[in-house]
Amino acid sequence: MAGRADSFRLRRVDTGTVLVDVLHVASTIWSRFCGLQLRRPLPPGHGMLLVPCRSIHTMFVRFAIDVLFLSEEGVVNEVRRDVRPWRVVVPRHPVHAVLEMAAGSVDVETGTAVSVESPDGTVPVSLTFLKDERVIRDPEERPC
């Protein structure tokens, strides 16, 4: 599979639930270009994070995927489920990264914050936007 899989996991910040057990990172022009094209379907628990990325297409992708569009703060801006091959997907709002997973595996909604973890606690620069330690806050709490 294109992209590095260096034992990264992706978790929900609010519950700690693991969303992606094996996170493949596509952070170079070539790895983002290749993405999931001509690949086998993603196994359960696997996902590919394209960063930076503003939109995606599923040309030459042979299976449907679920897509999370992430902000620079690591918050889910938009969810698209069951995106079929040969589609172009552009989010409604600006995004920083896109997470692609097997269709039917997304269990989050817009507004969910996610974070990355690795066994040794280090992450590449491209993932630092997901690394910060966030405090769980009341969803109704708004800044002045």
SEBA-146287 format. One record per residue (C-alpha): x, y, z. Coordinates in Angstrom, 2 decimals, always signed. Layout:
BEGIN
<rec><u>X</u><v>Y</v><w>Z</w></rec>
...
end
This chain:
BEGIN
<rec><u>+0.00</u><v>+0.00</v><w>+0.00</w></rec>
<rec><u>+1.20</u><v>+3.48</v><w>-0.78</w></rec>
<rec><u>+2.09</u><v>+5.54</v><w>+2.24</w></rec>
<rec><u>+3.94</u><v>+4.71</v><w>+5.43</w></rec>
<rec><u>+2.40</u><v>+2.60</v><w>+8.15</w></rec>
<rec><u>+4.66</u><v>+3.26</v><w>+11.12</w></rec>
<rec><u>+2.34</u><v>+1.87</v><w>+13.79</w></rec>
<rec><u>+0.26</u><v>+5.03</v><w>+13.95</w></rec>
<rec><u>-3.26</u><v>+4.88</v><w>+15.35</w></rec>
<rec><u>-6.05</u><v>+7.39</v><w>+15.13</w></rec>
<rec><u>-8.35</u><v>+7.89</v><w>+18.14</w></rec>
<rec><u>-11.38</u><v>+9.94</v><w>+19.01</w></rec>
<rec><u>-10.37</u><v>+12.62</v><w>+21.52</w></rec>
<rec><u>-13.72</u><v>+12.57</v><w>+23.34</w></rec>
<rec><u>-13.96</u><v>+8.81</v><w>+24.01</w></rec>
<rec><u>-10.48</u><v>+7.46</v><w>+23.31</w></rec>
<rec><u>-11.98</u><v>+4.92</v><w>+20.89</w></rec>
<rec><u>-9.57</u><v>+3.73</v><w>+18.19</w></rec>
<rec><u>-10.87</u><v>+4.73</v><w>+14.76</w></rec>
<rec><u>-7.92</u><v>+3.43</v><w>+12.74</w></rec>
<rec><u>-5.61</u><v>+0.78</v><w>+14.15</w></rec>
<rec><u>-3.13</u><v>+0.94</v><w>+11.22</w></rec>
<rec><u>-2.79</u><v>+4.42</v><w>+9.76</w></rec>
<rec><u>-0.99</u><v>+4.75</v><w>+6.43</w></rec>
<rec><u>+0.30</u><v>+8.28</v><w>+5.87</w></rec>
<rec><u>+0.51</u><v>+9.76</v><w>+2.38</w></rec>
<rec><u>+2.39</u><v>+13.03</v><w>+2.83</w></rec>
<rec><u>+4.46</u><v>+13.28</v><w>-0.35</w></rec>
<rec><u>+3.21</u><v>+14.31</v><w>-3.77</w></rec>
<rec><u>+3.78</u><v>+10.80</v><w>-5.13</w></rec>
<rec><u>+2.16</u><v>+8.94</v><w>-2.21</w></rec>
<rec><u>-0.88</u><v>+11.23</v><w>-2.33</w></rec>
<rec><u>-1.12</u><v>+10.78</v><w>-6.10</w></rec>
<rec><u>-1.02</u><v>+6.98</v><w>-5.80</w></rec>
<rec><u>-3.30</u><v>+6.86</v><w>-2.76</w></rec>
<rec><u>-5.63</u><v>+3.88</v><w>-2.99</w></rec>
<rec><u>-5.53</u><v>+3.62</v><w>-6.79</w></rec>
<rec><u>-5.34</u><v>+0.04</v><w>-8.08</w></rec>
<rec><u>-5.06</u><v>-1.31</v><w>-4.52</w></rec>
<rec><u>-6.91</u><v>-4.09</v><w>-2.78</w></rec>
<rec><u>-9.70</u><v>-3.02</v><w>-0.43</w></rec>
<rec><u>-8.56</u><v>-1.68</v><w>+2.92</w></rec>
<rec><u>-8.63</u><v>-4.33</v><w>+5.65</w></rec>
<rec><u>-10.76</u><v>-3.61</v><w>+8.72</w></rec>
<rec><u>-9.04</u><v>-1.13</v><w>+11.02</w></rec>
<rec><u>-6.80</u><v>+0.33</v><w>+8.28</w></rec>
<rec><u>-6.97</u><v>+3.84</v><w>+6.87</w></rec>
<rec><u>-5.00</u><v>+6.21</v><w>+4.68</w></rec>
<rec><u>-4.42</u><v>+9.82</v><w>+5.71</w></rec>
<rec><u>-3.61</u><v>+12.20</v><w>+2.86</w></rec>
<rec><u>-1.94</u><v>+15.31</v><w>+4.22</w></rec>
<rec><u>-2.04</u><v>+18.03</v><w>+3.09</w></rec>
<rec><u>-5.13</u><v>+17.40</v><w>+0.98</w></rec>
<rec><u>-8.12</u><v>+19.55</v><w>+0.01</w></rec>
<rec><u>-10.22</u><v>+17.09</v><w>-2.02</w></rec>
<rec><u>-10.07</u><v>+13.56</v><w>-3.39</w></rec>
<rec><u>-11.07</u><v>+11.45</v><w>-6.35</w></rec>
<rec><u>-11.68</u><v>+7.73</v><w>-6.56</w></rec>
<rec><u>-10.46</u><v>+7.21</v><w>-10.12</w></rec>
<rec><u>-8.89</u><v>+3.75</v><w>-10.41</w></rec>
<rec><u>-9.95</u><v>+2.91</v><w>-6.85</w></rec>
<rec><u>-11.69</u><v>-0.45</v><w>-7.05</w></rec>
<rec><u>-13.90</u><v>-0.23</v><w>-3.95</w></rec>
<rec><u>-16.12</u><v>+2.16</v><w>-2.05</w></rec>
<rec><u>-14.63</u><v>+4.17</v><w>+0.83</w></rec>
<rec><u>-15.73</u><v>+6.31</v><w>+3.74</w></rec>
<rec><u>-14.06</u><v>+9.72</v><w>+3.88</w></rec>
<rec><u>-13.36</u><v>+12.10</v><w>+6.77</w></rec>
<rec><u>-12.29</u><v>+15.65</v><w>+5.97</w></rec>
<rec><u>-10.13</u><v>+17.06</v><w>+8.80</w></rec>
<rec><u>-9.37</u><v>+20.65</v><w>+9.77</w></rec>
<rec><u>-5.94</u><v>+21.95</v><w>+10.79</w></rec>
<rec><u>-7.07</u><v>+21.40</v><w>+14.38</w></rec>
<rec><u>-7.79</u><v>+17.70</v><w>+13.80</w></rec>
<rec><u>-11.56</u><v>+18.12</v><w>+13.89</w></rec>
<rec><u>-13.84</u><v>+16.31</v><w>+11.45</w></rec>
<rec><u>-15.31</u><v>+19.00</v><w>+9.18</w></rec>
<rec><u>-17.29</u><v>+16.65</v><w>+6.99</w></rec>
<rec><u>-18.09</u><v>+12.94</v><w>+6.59</w></rec>
<rec><u>-18.85</u><v>+11.24</v><w>+3.28</w></rec>
<rec><u>-19.92</u><v>+7.62</v><w>+3.47</w></rec>
<rec><u>-19.80</u><v>+4.95</v><w>+0.78</w></rec>
<rec><u>-18.00</u><v>+6.98</v><w>-1.89</w></rec>
<rec><u>-17.99</u><v>+4.81</v><w>-5.00</w></rec>
<rec><u>-15.21</u><v>+4.48</v><w>-7.58</w></rec>
<rec><u>-14.90</u><v>+7.16</v><w>-10.27</w></rec>
<rec><u>-16.10</u><v>+10.05</v><w>-8.11</w></rec>
<rec><u>-14.63</u><v>+13.47</v><w>-7.28</w></rec>
<rec><u>-15.29</u><v>+14.62</v><w>-3.73</w></rec>
<rec><u>-14.83</u><v>+18.25</v><w>-2.74</w></rec>
<rec><u>-15.71</u><v>+19.26</v><w>+0.83</w></rec>
<rec><u>-18.06</u><v>+22.16</v><w>+1.51</w></rec>
<rec><u>-15.50</u><v>+23.91</v><w>+3.75</w></rec>
<rec><u>-11.68</u><v>+24.22</v><w>+3.63</w></rec>
<rec><u>-9.82</u><v>+21.22</v><w>+5.06</w></rec>
<rec><u>-6.24</u><v>+20.26</v><w>+5.83</w></rec>
<rec><u>-6.26</u><v>+16.46</v><w>+5.48</w></rec>
<rec><u>-8.42</u><v>+13.59</v><w>+4.30</w></rec>
<rec><u>-8.81</u><v>+10.18</v><w>+5.93</w></rec>
<rec><u>-9.94</u><v>+7.30</v><w>+3.70</w></rec>
<rec><u>-11.28</u><v>+4.09</v><w>+5.24</w></rec>
<rec><u>-13.22</u><v>+1.04</v><w>+4.10</w></rec>
<rec><u>-16.88</u><v>+1.77</v><w>+3.38</w></rec>
<rec><u>-19.04</u><v>+1.19</v><w>+6.43</w></rec>
<rec><u>-16.27</u><v>+1.72</v><w>+8.97</w></rec>
<rec><u>-16.80</u><v>+5.38</v><w>+9.89</w></rec>
<rec><u>-18.29</u><v>+5.84</v><w>+13.35</w></rec>
<rec><u>-17.89</u><v>+9.60</v><w>+13.83</w></rec>
<rec><u>-19.83</u><v>+12.73</v><w>+13.03</w></rec>
<rec><u>-18.90</u><v>+16.27</v><w>+12.09</w></rec>
<rec><u>-17.25</u><v>+18.07</v><w>+15.02</w></rec>
<rec><u>-15.42</u><v>+15.02</v><w>+16.40</w></rec>
<rec><u>-11.78</u><v>+15.71</v><w>+17.28</w></rec>
<rec><u>-9.22</u><v>+13.01</v><w>+16.46</w></rec>
<rec><u>-5.63</u><v>+12.49</v><w>+17.54</w></rec>
<rec><u>-2.74</u><v>+10.35</v><w>+16.40</w></rec>
<rec><u>-0.54</u><v>+8.15</v><w>+18.56</w></rec>
<rec><u>+2.51</u><v>+5.99</v><w>+18.06</w></rec>
<rec><u>+4.23</u><v>+3.47</v><w>+20.36</w></rec>
<rec><u>+7.17</u><v>+5.79</v><w>+21.04</w></rec>
<rec><u>+5.10</u><v>+8.97</v><w>+21.21</w></rec>
<rec><u>+6.75</u><v>+10.60</v><w>+18.19</w></rec>
<rec><u>+5.05</u><v>+11.49</v><w>+14.93</w></rec>
<rec><u>+6.32</u><v>+12.98</v><w>+11.68</w></rec>
<rec><u>+5.93</u><v>+16.72</v><w>+11.13</w></rec>
<rec><u>+3.03</u><v>+16.10</v><w>+8.73</w></rec>
<rec><u>+0.99</u><v>+14.66</v><w>+11.63</w></rec>
<rec><u>+1.75</u><v>+17.20</v><w>+14.35</w></rec>
<rec><u>-1.63</u><v>+18.87</v><w>+13.75</w></rec>
<rec><u>-3.15</u><v>+15.67</v><w>+15.22</w></rec>
<rec><u>-0.67</u><v>+15.27</v><w>+18.08</w></rec>
<rec><u>-1.50</u><v>+18.09</v><w>+20.48</w></rec>
<rec><u>-3.00</u><v>+17.13</v><w>+23.81</w></rec>
<rec><u>-6.55</u><v>+18.39</v><w>+23.76</w></rec>
<rec><u>-8.82</u><v>+18.73</v><w>+26.73</w></rec>
<rec><u>-12.29</u><v>+17.24</v><w>+26.50</w></rec>
<rec><u>-14.69</u><v>+20.17</v><w>+26.75</w></rec>
<rec><u>-18.41</u><v>+20.59</v><w>+26.91</w></rec>
<rec><u>-19.62</u><v>+20.75</v><w>+23.27</w></rec>
<rec><u>-21.84</u><v>+23.71</v><w>+24.22</w></rec>
<rec><u>-18.85</u><v>+25.72</v><w>+25.48</w></rec>
<rec><u>-18.07</u><v>+28.49</v><w>+23.01</w></rec>
<rec><u>-15.28</u><v>+31.07</v><w>+23.10</w></rec>
<rec><u>-16.34</u><v>+34.70</v><w>+23.64</w></rec>
end
